[in-house]
Amino acid sequence: MIVCIAEKPSVARDIAHVLGANSQRDGYMEGNGYQVTWTFGHLCELKEPHEYFPQWKQWSLAQLPMIPPRFGIKLKADQGIEKQFHIIERLMQAADGIVNCGDAGQEGELIQRWVMQKAKAKCPVKRLWISSLTEEAIREGFQNLKDQSEYQTLYEAGLARAIGDWTLGMNATRLYTLKYRQGQGQVLSIGRVQTPTLALIVRRQEEIENFVPRQSWVLSTLYRNTRFNAIARDEDAEAEERAQIAEAAKQGKTQKSKGPIYKVIEYPTEQEGKSVLEAIKNNDFTVVSVTKKNGTESSPRLYDLTSLQVDCNKRFGFSADTTLQLIQSLYEKKFTTYPRVDTTFLPDDVYPKCPQIMNGLYLTKFAGNAPYAHLVKPLGGKALKKSKKVFDNSKVTDHHAIIPTGVQPQGLSEMEQNVFDLVARAFIAAFYDDCKFETTTVMGKVGTTPLLTSPEGEGPLVTSAAEGGNGNEMGTGNGTGNGIGTSNGNETGTGNEDSCILFRATFKRITDEGWKVVFKKPETANVTKEASPLGETGEGVGTAEGVETAAVSFTKGEKGPHTPTLSEKWTTPPKPYTEATLLRAMETAGRLVDNEELRDALKENGIGRPSTRAAIIETLFRRRYIRKERTSLWATPTGVQLINLIHEELLKSAELTGLWEKKLRQIEHKEYETKQFIDELKQMVNEVVLAVLADNSNRHVAYTEEETKKKKKK
């Protein structure tokens, strides 16, 4: 008899149905030579401290650090769990073979391995590894069962993670509670991932509270109903580009300069801005270049779990935990693939299945409407596009991106339908053409100082006083460098008609929407987008009328009157974290980046795993270390005090914790030894204990208001 063990009863039923094990028994199903049983997630866990040594039951600084000579597991103390385990144990001890059908990931491997160890299973074990629960996927998986030994390092990585969390959490929590708590009953919880995550929120909060706004003034001018911003060469950005080119050259790579880089001029005082305005207001505005460039924009990446949680938080206000539950439900209902993934790519072997998936989406209906039929139809009758930005075996490890399975969804809640819709549209868009657009950049000047070179790509665009003026020309110098300056750029000269200021306006016009139609509402799907003027931050700077005409009708050399204005600008503090931005920060060890390729590179050092980050955030809420105001996350007084109390960077640094996460991934990929990870962890805990015990300050962490009320009620 072959015993198959799944992670949930619902998954076990799906597997049993495919295998023909249709006879219901107490705690399992049987038939066709198979017995299919299940766990309820974790049946086993690492032992409590006192189960290693009785003296560890008492919380005492003298007993720290607690490091067992050998870690052991135990059955969770629950009657239902105990009953199900004894059924599993009986089946496994009589089995001819076992198929591990646990969740196809690190945690799923650990859950089932511990159960098999506890049940003292001796027979051969195979591994079922699938990315969806459709009948086709289950049958294919059973036809390609792997030997469990192929997943040994996956188990070792999960075991190292569990031991690491136990060792650091148990010791640091007791250490900080006993050393720094304010009153009896208060527990200061420290965790390997939880504490660095809390530190991210606290540090952002302190940046906001300590932020000092800085005032500046921006010069712009209105010419032919279009607003142009005053600009100057961005020497810092150009220097950085030169450094990148030099670094690329060392590596034997060729990287070309993008040409002059400009930034919007910001005058530190209103007086300086007004002086420039007065100097140019009576001069004509002259168009010195009109440059058009064609560009393309690829469709958004397919979803991994983090990006799905980010989008669901932004669009629907779903918490990370809620999104995880919803996509897990869609997976178990066979409508989407395995969700706990950290890649946005598909392997080549999924490509032949894509037409079938598209057909399922074409036939999908919600309340009688077919939301995807008009989007799938244009893709019919021809081979689907296969882009390296979607299909890349080198970017896929255990699982691929989250996509629909092709099974037509039925009986979805509104929240489930929202999540499915995001996944479905991302999948459809991946096979559409790129969005095409035309960008027009209009450069102008006010003043008569000759330009040393052409602004149309033939060389740098500067004035004759680029390195500092004489009071009559535009200078950059080492001061403001953005307007009419003296030789050192720190003061404003008198100026005259020889002064010259550069201005720029940028327009973007979509010429072919491509994949963007997939995300449009039906009533706007066929509307052509007009050219829109973009400011230096991408915001519109022109008027609503005549925008497209204005964008294409400027002519080099034309001139005319203009109306300059000076606008006050204040720097703004950083925004508080939302769940969406916190998830991104956890993914990249505290560095918020928009570039997807850079984000991919930083994922290796991210803190936590995609499947656990939602739980970490929920833990911080539950322990009252953070609170939510609308969508913003703020640390409570207890959370702030706890982080400021911790001097050991290893406990609170996202970057350092990210390095430990990287080592766990290296264990999984056979690039790092489990024993070395655990030895380093033990050494780290020893050092933390010694450092805290040596602290002679009388610091304490107070209760939050909510905790105080809770204690009084008791």
CORZIKA-V235123 format. One record per residue. N is the residue number from 1. RES is the residue in one letter. PSI is psi in radians with two decimals (NA if undefined). NEAR is the number of other ideal C-beta (glycine too) atoms within 8 Angstrom. D_FIRST is the distance of its C-alpha to the first C-alpha in whole Angstrom. Layout:
{{N,RES,PSI,NEAR,D_FIRST} {N,RES,PSI,NEAR,D_FIRST}}
//
This chain:
{{1,M,2.34,9,0} {2,I,2.20,11,4} {3,V,2.16,14,6} {4,C,2.30,17,10} {5,I,2.09,17,13} {6,A,3.00,14,16} {7,E,-0.34,12,20} {8,K,2.66,11,21} {9,P,-0.68,8,20} {10,S,-0.70,7,22} {11,V,-0.69,13,20} {12,A,-0.70,16,16} {13,R,-0.73,9,18} {14,D,-0.76,12,19} {15,I,-0.76,15,16} {16,A,-0.70,15,14} {17,H,-0.76,10,17} {18,V,-0.64,10,16} {19,L,-0.22,12,13} {20,G,0.33,9,13} {21,A,1.40,15,12} {22,N,-0.02,8,15} {23,S,2.10,7,14} {24,Q,2.25,4,16} {25,R,3.08,8,15} {26,D,1.78,4,17} {27,G,0.06,8,16} {28,Y,2.99,12,13} {29,M,2.63,14,12} {30,E,2.62,9,10} {31,G,2.64,11,9} {32,N,0.53,6,9} {33,G,0.14,5,5} {34,Y,2.56,14,6} {35,Q,2.11,14,7} {36,V,2.03,17,10} {37,T,-3.01,15,13} {38,W,2.80,13,16} {39,T,-3.12,15,19} {40,F,1.04,9,23} {41,G,-2.36,7,24} {42,H,1.98,8,25} {43,L,-0.46,15,23} {44,C,2.77,12,25} {45,E,2.90,7,28} {46,L,2.58,9,31} {47,K,2.69,11,32} {48,E,2.76,5,36} {49,P,-0.78,10,39} {50,H,-0.25,9,39} {51,E,-0.17,7,36} {52,Y,-0.90,9,37} {53,F,2.24,7,41} {54,P,-0.60,5,42} {55,Q,-0.28,7,45} {56,W,-0.10,10,44} {57,K,-0.61,6,43} {58,Q,2.24,6,47} {59,W,1.96,5,48} {60,S,2.35,7,51} {61,L,-0.52,8,52} {62,A,-0.38,4,53} {63,Q,-0.03,8,49} {64,L,2.53,11,48} {65,P,2.62,8,47} {66,M,1.87,12,43} {67,I,1.80,8,41} {68,P,2.51,8,38} {69,P,-0.48,3,38} {70,R,2.21,4,34} {71,F,2.54,8,32} {72,G,2.83,9,30} {73,I,2.78,10,27} {74,K,2.82,10,27} {75,L,2.44,9,25} {76,K,2.48,9,28} {77,A,1.51,4,30} {78,D,2.28,6,29} {79,Q,-0.76,5,27} {80,G,-0.73,7,25} {81,I,-0.76,11,24} {82,E,-0.74,10,23} {83,K,-0.83,9,21} {84,Q,-0.64,14,19} {85,F,-0.74,13,18} {86,H,-0.55,8,18} {87,I,-0.81,12,15} {88,I,-0.78,15,13} {89,E,-0.79,11,14} {90,R,-0.77,8,12} {91,L,-0.74,13,9} {92,M,-0.65,15,10} {93,Q,-0.34,10,11} {94,A,0.02,6,8} {95,A,2.63,13,5} {96,D,-0.40,5,5} {97,G,2.76,10,7} {98,I,2.45,15,9} {99,V,2.01,14,11} {100,N,1.88,14,14} {101,C,0.44,13,16} {102,G,2.95,12,19} {103,D,2.34,8,22} {104,A,1.26,11,23} {105,G,-3.14,11,26} {106,Q,-0.83,11,27} {107,E,-0.73,12,27} {108,G,-0.66,11,23} {109,E,-0.76,14,22} {110,L,-0.78,12,24} {111,I,-0.87,16,22} {112,Q,-0.61,14,19} {113,R,-0.75,11,20} {114,W,-0.71,12,21} {115,V,-0.77,14,19} {116,M,-0.64,13,16} {117,Q,-0.79,10,19} {118,K,-0.59,12,20} {119,A,-0.05,11,17} {120,K,0.77,8,17} {121,A,2.35,11,14} {122,K,-0.27,4,14} {123,C,2.91,9,11} {124,P,2.57,6,12} {125,V,2.28,12,13} {126,K,2.83,12,14} {127,R,2.21,12,16} {128,L,2.18,14,17} {129,W,1.82,8,21} {130,I,2.75,11,22} {131,S,-0.04,8,26} {132,S,2.90,11,26} {133,L,0.37,10,23} {134,T,2.75,10,24} {135,E,-0.72,8,22} {136,E,-0.78,6,23} {137,A,-0.70,12,23} {138,I,-0.79,14,19} {139,R,-0.79,9,19} {140,E,-0.68,9,21} {141,G,-0.73,11,19} {142,F,-0.41,11,15} {143,Q,-0.26,6,17} {144,N,0.75,6,19} {145,L,2.48,9,16} {146,K,2.73,9,18} {147,D,2.45,8,18} {148,Q,-0.47,10,18} {149,S,-0.43,5,21} {150,E,-0.26,7,23} {151,Y,0.33,11,23} {152,Q,-0.76,8,24} {153,T,-0.48,10,28} {154,L,-0.77,11,27} {155,Y,-0.75,11,25} {156,E,-0.66,11,28} {157,A,-0.75,14,31} {158,G,-0.68,13,29} {159,L,-0.77,10,29} {160,A,-0.68,13,33} {161,R,-0.81,10,34} {162,A,-0.77,10,32} {163,I,-0.70,12,34} {164,G,-0.79,14,37} {165,D,-0.70,11,38} {166,W,-0.88,10,37} {167,T,-0.84,13,40} {168,L,-0.79,15,42} {169,G,-0.86,12,42} {170,M,-0.83,10,42} {171,N,-0.84,15,45} {172,A,-0.65,14,47} {173,T,-0.82,13,46} {174,R,-0.74,11,48} {175,L,-0.91,15,50} {176,Y,-0.57,15,52} {177,T,-0.86,12,52} {178,L,-0.58,10,53} {179,K,-0.61,10,56} {180,Y,-0.03,10,57} {181,R,2.70,13,56} {182,Q,-0.55,7,59} {183,G,2.89,6,58} {184,Q,2.49,4,55} {185,G,-0.28,5,52} {186,Q,2.31,11,52} {187,V,2.22,7,49} {188,L,1.79,11,50} {189,S,2.24,10,46} {190,I,2.35,13,46} {191,G,2.68,13,43} {192,R,-0.60,11,42} {193,V,-0.63,13,42} {194,Q,-0.75,12,44} {195,T,-0.77,15,47} {196,P,-0.57,15,48} {197,T,-0.77,16,47} {198,L,-0.67,16,50} {199,A,-0.64,13,52} {200,L,-0.79,14,52} {201,I,-0.75,16,53} {202,V,-0.77,13,56} {203,R,-0.73,9,57} {204,R,-0.71,11,58} {205,Q,-0.71,12,59} {206,E,-0.64,9,62} {207,E,-0.70,10,63} {208,I,-0.80,10,63} {209,E,-0.59,6,65} {210,N,0.07,6,67} {211,F,2.32,8,68} {212,V,1.97,4,72} {213,P,2.53,8,72} {214,R,2.29,6,75} {215,Q,2.48,8,77} {216,S,3.05,10,78} {217,W,2.33,15,80} {218,V,2.27,14,79} {219,L,2.26,16,81} {220,S,2.93,13,81} {221,T,2.59,15,83} {222,L,2.02,11,83} {223,Y,2.16,11,84} {224,R,0.83,6,84} {225,N,0.31,8,82} {226,T,2.36,13,79} {227,R,2.26,11,78} {228,F,2.44,15,78} {229,N,2.47,15,77} {230,A,2.39,16,79} {231,I,2.84,11,77} {232,A,2.83,11,78} {233,R,2.38,13,76} {234,D,1.60,9,73} {235,E,-0.60,7,74} {236,D,-0.78,6,71} {237,A,-0.67,9,69} {238,E,-0.65,11,70} {239,A,-0.69,8,70} {240,E,-0.70,8,67} {241,E,-0.74,11,66} {242,R,-0.68,9,68} {243,A,-0.69,8,66} {244,Q,-0.70,9,63} {245,I,-0.72,11,65} {246,A,-0.71,8,66} {247,E,-0.70,8,62} {248,A,-0.68,10,61} {249,A,-0.65,10,64} {250,K,-0.55,6,63} {251,Q,0.13,6,59} {252,G,0.29,4,61} {253,K,2.63,6,60} {254,T,2.16,5,63} {255,Q,2.14,7,63} {256,K,2.64,5,66} {257,S,2.51,6,68} {258,K,-0.01,5,68} {259,G,-2.96,5,71} {260,P,2.46,8,73} {261,I,2.28,10,71} {262,Y,2.77,10,73} {263,K,2.76,10,73} {264,V,2.33,9,74} {265,I,2.29,12,78} {266,E,1.97,9,77} {267,Y,2.33,16,81} {268,P,-0.41,8,81} {269,T,2.69,7,84} {270,E,-0.60,9,85} {271,Q,-0.75,7,89} {272,E,-0.76,13,87} {273,G,-0.74,14,85} {274,K,-0.63,9,89} {275,S,-0.73,13,91} {276,V,-0.75,17,89} {277,L,-0.80,12,89} {278,E,-0.60,8,92} {279,A,-0.42,11,93} {280,I,-0.20,13,91} {281,K,-0.45,7,92} {282,N,0.00,4,95} {283,N,2.67,9,93} {284,D,2.68,8,92} {285,F,2.26,15,88} {286,T,2.24,10,87} {287,V,2.09,14,84} {288,V,-0.31,10,83} {289,S,2.58,11,80} {290,V,1.92,11,78} {291,T,2.24,10,74} {292,K,2.37,8,72} {293,K,2.44,7,68} {294,N,2.45,9,65} {295,G,2.89,8,62} {296,T,2.69,8,58} {297,E,2.14,7,55} {298,S,2.80,8,52} {299,S,2.72,11,49} {300,P,2.69,7,48} {301,R,2.69,9,45} {302,L,2.91,14,41} {303,Y,2.37,13,40} {304,D,3.13,13,38} {305,L,-0.76,15,37} {306,T,-0.80,12,40} {307,S,-0.57,10,43} {308,L,-0.74,16,41} {309,Q,-0.67,17,42} {310,V,-0.87,11,45} {311,D,-0.69,11,46} {312,C,-0.58,15,45} {313,N,-0.72,17,47} {314,K,-0.75,7,50} {315,R,-0.71,8,50} {316,F,-0.11,7,48} {317,G,0.27,5,48} {318,F,2.45,12,45} {319,S,2.86,10,44} {320,A,-0.68,13,41} {321,D,-0.70,10,39} {322,T,-0.78,10,39} {323,T,-0.73,15,39} {324,L,-0.75,13,36} {325,Q,-0.70,8,34} {326,L,-0.79,13,36} {327,I,-0.52,15,34} {328,Q,-0.70,9,31} {329,S,-0.74,9,31} {330,L,-0.62,16,32} {331,Y,-0.82,14,29} {332,E,-0.41,10,26} {333,K,0.07,7,28} {334,K,0.26,10,28} {335,F,-0.44,11,31} {336,T,2.90,13,32} {337,T,3.12,13,30} {338,Y,2.25,12,29} {339,P,-0.40,13,32} {340,R,1.11,11,32} {341,V,2.76,13,33} {342,D,0.44,8,37} {343,T,2.65,11,37} {344,T,0.31,10,39} {345,F,2.88,12,39} {346,L,2.57,13,36} {347,P,2.84,9,35} {348,D,-0.55,7,36} {349,D,-0.13,5,33} {350,V,-0.43,11,33} {351,Y,-0.80,10,37} {352,P,-0.37,6,35} {353,K,-0.20,8,34} {354,C,-0.69,10,37} {355,P,-0.65,8,38} {356,Q,-0.70,8,36} {357,I,-0.76,13,36} {358,M,-0.70,15,39} {359,N,-0.68,10,39} {360,G,-0.68,13,37} {361,L,-0.64,14,40} {362,Y,-0.67,12,42} {363,L,-0.14,9,41} {364,T,2.38,12,40} {365,K,2.45,8,42} {366,F,2.11,9,43} {367,A,0.69,4,46} {368,G,-0.17,4,46} {369,N,2.52,6,47} {370,A,1.57,9,46} {371,P,-0.31,7,47} {372,Y,-0.11,12,45} {373,A,-0.80,9,46} {374,H,-0.28,8,50} {375,L,-0.58,11,49} {376,V,-0.57,13,46} {377,K,-0.78,8,48} {378,P,-0.31,5,51} {379,L,-0.17,11,48} {380,G,2.78,8,47} {381,G,0.11,2,48} {382,K,2.83,5,48} {383,A,2.42,4,45} {384,L,2.50,10,44} {385,K,2.40,7,46} {386,K,1.76,7,44} {387,S,2.50,8,45} {388,K,-0.33,5,45} {389,K,-0.17,6,45} {390,V,-0.84,10,42} {391,F,1.95,12,40} {392,D,1.78,10,40} {393,N,-0.56,7,37} {394,S,-0.32,4,39} {395,K,0.05,8,39} {396,V,2.27,11,35} {397,T,-1.81,4,32} {398,D,-0.61,7,29} {399,H,2.83,12,30} {400,H,-3.13,12,33} {401,A,2.82,13,35} {402,I,2.14,14,35} {403,I,2.88,13,35} {404,P,2.75,14,35} {405,T,-0.27,13,31} {406,G,-0.24,11,34} {407,V,2.25,9,32} {408,Q,2.09,7,35} {409,P,2.43,13,35} {410,Q,2.63,4,36} {411,G,0.54,3,36} {412,L,2.52,11,37} {413,S,2.92,5,40} {414,E,-0.68,6,43} {415,M,-0.72,10,42} {416,E,-0.67,12,39} {417,Q,-0.66,11,41} {418,N,-0.77,11,43} {419,V,-0.77,15,40} {420,F,-0.68,14,39} {421,D,-0.71,9,42} {422,L,-0.81,13,43} {423,V,-0.75,16,40} {424,A,-0.82,12,40} {425,R,-0.64,12,44} {426,A,-0.68,13,43} {427,F,-0.82,13,41} {428,I,-0.78,15,44} {429,A,-0.49,12,47} {430,A,-0.31,11,45} {431,F,0.04,10,46} {432,Y,2.85,12,49} {433,D,2.80,8,52} {434,D,2.65,9,54} {435,C,2.33,13,56} {436,K,2.46,12,60} {437,F,2.84,12,63} {438,E,2.22,12,66} {439,T,2.21,12,68} {440,T,2.17,14,71} {441,T,2.12,13,73} {442,V,2.10,16,77} {443,M,2.41,14,79} {444,G,2.93,14,82} {445,K,2.70,12,85} {446,V,2.11,14,88} {447,G,3.00,13,91} {448,T,0.06,7,93} {449,T,2.25,12,91} {450,P,2.54,5,90} {451,L,2.37,12,87} {452,L,-0.59,9,86} {453,T,2.90,9,84} {454,S,2.48,9,82} {455,P,0.10,10,79} {456,E,0.58,6,78} {457,G,-0.01,6,76} {458,E,-0.19,5,78} {459,G,-3.14,6,78} {460,P,2.55,7,78} {461,L,1.86,11,80} {462,V,2.95,9,82} {463,T,3.05,11,86} {464,S,-0.12,8,89} {465,A,0.77,11,88} {466,A,-0.52,9,85} {467,E,0.32,6,85} {468,G,2.19,12,87} {469,G,-3.07,16,90} {470,N,0.29,9,94} {471,G,-0.29,11,94} {472,N,-0.11,11,95} {473,E,2.93,14,91} {474,M,2.25,14,88} {475,G,2.67,16,86} {476,T,-0.82,13,83} {477,G,-2.60,15,84} {478,N,0.22,7,82} {479,G,-2.14,9,83} {480,T,-0.72,11,82} {481,G,0.26,10,82} {482,N,-0.08,9,82} {483,G,-2.46,15,85} {484,I,2.04,16,89} {485,G,2.92,20,89} {486,T,-3.03,14,91} {487,S,-0.47,10,91} {488,N,0.05,10,88} {489,G,0.13,14,86} {490,N,-0.23,9,87} {491,E,2.89,7,90} {492,T,2.22,11,91} {493,G,-3.14,12,94} {494,T,-0.64,6,96} {495,G,2.70,12,95} {496,N,-2.86,7,97} {497,E,-0.16,7,96} {498,D,-0.08,9,95} {499,S,2.63,15,92} {500,C,2.21,13,88} {501,I,2.39,13,85} {502,L,2.55,12,82} {503,F,2.72,16,80} {504,R,2.50,13,77} {505,A,2.46,14,75} {506,T,2.38,12,71} {507,F,2.47,16,70} {508,K,2.24,11,67} {509,R,2.14,14,66} {510,I,2.17,10,63} {511,T,-0.45,7,64} {512,D,1.98,7,60} {513,E,-0.51,9,58} {514,G,-2.23,12,55} {515,W,-0.32,15,52} {516,K,-0.43,9,54} {517,V,-0.42,10,54} {518,V,-0.49,11,50} {519,F,0.14,7,51} {520,K,2.63,9,54} {521,K,2.58,5,55} {522,P,-0.66,6,55} {523,E,-0.25,4,59} {524,T,0.12,7,60} {525,A,-0.49,9,57} {526,N,0.20,4,60} {527,V,2.29,5,63} {528,T,2.28,4,64} {529,K,2.27,7,65} {530,E,2.88,7,68} {531,A,2.42,12,69} {532,S,2.33,11,69} {533,P,2.38,15,71} {534,L,2.33,10,69} {535,G,-3.03,11,71} {536,E,-0.26,9,70} {537,T,0.19,4,67} {538,G,0.03,5,66} {539,E,2.64,6,68} {540,G,2.41,7,70} {541,V,0.04,12,74} {542,G,-3.12,13,75} {543,T,2.92,7,77} {544,A,-0.54,4,75} {545,E,2.46,5,77} {546,G,0.41,7,78} {547,V,-0.87,14,75} {548,E,-0.70,9,74} {549,T,-0.73,7,77} {550,A,-0.63,14,78} {551,A,-0.51,13,75} {552,V,-0.10,8,76} {553,S,-0.05,6,80} {554,F,2.50,11,81} {555,T,2.34,7,83} {556,K,2.28,8,84} {557,G,-0.28,7,87} {558,E,2.69,8,88} {559,K,2.85,7,89} {560,G,3.10,8,91} {561,P,2.75,5,91} {562,H,2.93,10,88} {563,T,1.73,7,87} {564,P,2.57,12,86} {565,T,2.75,9,84} {566,L,2.19,12,83} {567,S,2.40,7,80} {568,E,2.44,7,79} {569,K,2.41,9,75} {570,W,2.41,8,74} {571,T,2.61,6,71} {572,T,2.63,4,68} {573,P,2.80,7,65} {574,P,2.67,7,62} {575,K,2.55,6,59} {576,P,2.73,10,57} {577,Y,2.49,12,53} {578,T,3.04,11,51} {579,E,-0.63,13,48} {580,A,-0.88,11,48} {581,T,-0.50,10,50} {582,L,-0.71,14,48} {583,L,-0.74,15,45} {584,R,-0.70,12,47} {585,A,-0.67,14,49} {586,M,-0.66,16,45} {587,E,-0.54,12,44} {588,T,0.45,14,47} {589,A,0.74,13,48} {590,G,-0.13,9,51} {591,R,2.02,7,52} {592,L,1.99,8,53} {593,V,2.53,8,53} {594,D,-0.48,5,53} {595,N,2.12,6,52} {596,E,-0.61,8,49} {597,E,-0.73,6,49} {598,L,-0.68,8,50} {599,R,-0.71,13,48} {600,D,-0.74,8,45} {601,A,-0.61,7,46} {602,L,-0.29,13,47} {603,K,-0.54,10,43} {604,E,-0.51,8,42} {605,N,0.25,11,44} {606,G,2.76,12,43} {607,I,2.37,11,42} {608,G,3.06,11,39} {609,R,2.76,10,36} {610,P,-0.65,12,36} {611,S,-0.28,10,34} {612,T,-0.22,10,36} {613,R,-0.66,15,39} {614,A,-0.73,13,39} {615,A,-0.61,8,38} {616,I,-0.78,14,41} {617,I,-0.74,16,43} {618,E,-0.63,10,42} {619,T,-0.72,11,42} {620,L,-0.65,14,46} {621,F,-0.83,11,47} {622,R,-0.59,6,45} {623,R,0.12,7,47} {624,R,0.62,12,50} {625,Y,-0.40,12,51} {626,I,2.81,14,51} {627,R,2.91,9,52} {628,K,2.32,9,53} {629,E,1.91,5,56} {630,R,-1.97,4,55} {631,T,-0.10,7,53} {632,S,2.47,10,55} {633,L,2.27,12,53} {634,W,2.56,11,55} {635,A,2.48,14,55} {636,T,2.91,12,56} {637,P,-0.66,9,59} {638,T,-0.77,13,56} {639,G,-0.75,15,54} {640,V,-0.82,12,57} {641,Q,-0.70,10,58} {642,L,-0.81,14,55} {643,I,-0.72,14,55} {644,N,-0.35,7,58} {645,L,-0.56,10,58} {646,I,2.04,12,55} {647,H,-0.34,6,57} {648,E,1.90,10,54} {649,E,-0.54,7,53} {650,L,-0.44,9,50} {651,L,-0.44,12,49} {652,K,-0.06,11,50} {653,S,2.14,10,51} {654,A,-0.64,14,49} {655,E,-0.76,9,49} {656,L,-0.70,10,48} {657,T,-0.62,14,45} {658,G,-0.58,13,44} {659,L,-0.64,9,45} {660,W,-0.69,12,42} {661,E,-0.68,14,40} {662,K,-0.69,10,41} {663,K,-0.64,10,39} {664,L,-0.68,13,36} {665,R,-0.62,10,36} {666,Q,-0.59,9,37} {667,I,-0.79,16,34} {668,E,-0.59,11,32} {669,H,0.28,7,33} {670,K,0.55,5,34} {671,E,0.03,5,37} {672,Y,2.52,8,38} {673,E,2.36,6,36} {674,T,-0.76,11,35} {675,K,-0.70,6,37} {676,Q,-0.71,8,40} {677,F,-0.82,15,39} {678,I,-0.67,12,38} {679,D,-0.75,8,41} {680,E,-0.65,8,44} {681,L,-0.79,13,42} {682,K,-0.74,11,43} {683,Q,-0.73,8,47} {684,M,-0.77,10,47} {685,V,-0.72,14,47} {686,N,-0.77,9,49} {687,E,-0.70,9,52} {688,V,-0.77,14,51} {689,V,-0.83,12,51} {690,L,-0.72,8,55} {691,A,-0.75,10,56} {692,V,-0.72,11,56} {693,L,-0.50,10,57} {694,A,-0.10,6,60} {695,D,1.98,9,61} {696,N,0.08,3,64} {697,S,2.82,4,65} {698,N,0.85,3,65} {699,R,2.59,7,62} {700,H,2.72,7,60} {701,V,2.16,12,58} {702,A,2.81,8,59} {703,Y,2.63,10,57} {704,T,2.89,10,57} {705,E,-0.72,7,59} {706,E,-0.69,8,56} {707,E,-0.65,11,55} {708,T,-0.79,9,58} {709,K,-0.72,8,58} {710,K,-0.70,8,54} {711,K,-0.68,9,55} {712,K,-0.64,6,58} {713,K,-0.62,5,56} {714,K,NA,4,54}}
//
